Amino acid sequence: MSKLIEKLMERWGVESYGGLLLILLIFSLTGITVLYVRKFIFGWLGVNAETPLLVEIAAWIIIVFPAYQVLLLLYGFILGQFQFVWNFEKKSLHRIKSLFVRGENPHSQP
């Protein structure tokens, strides 16, 4: 387990266990919060078990994905890790973009 923790710290450029715990807390809070946002908005829109899968997927992409990104930045700002979260977001979005754009290397840095 300690090798995994050390690998995460090295990969993310985190120097302390407290910093790593704070970042993991940010991801946890964001995930929990976005579930509540999804439940509220899907309920408001009437998305339920009867809704066709394609409509639900479209709603997920249009609503939940952007909400997660905004919440991640918000929690990062509140908990003093905005720079890390901002850089993480840029890398993640660049990787997603590279899936749809021809000729880009998905492993290149932005």
Secondary structure, DSSP 8 states (H G I E B T S, - for coil): -HHHHHHHHHHHT--SHHHHHHHHHHHHHHHHHHHHHHHHHHHHHT-STTS-HHHHHHHIIIIIHHHHHHHHHHHHHHTT-HHHHHHHHHHHHHHHHHHHSTT--TTS--
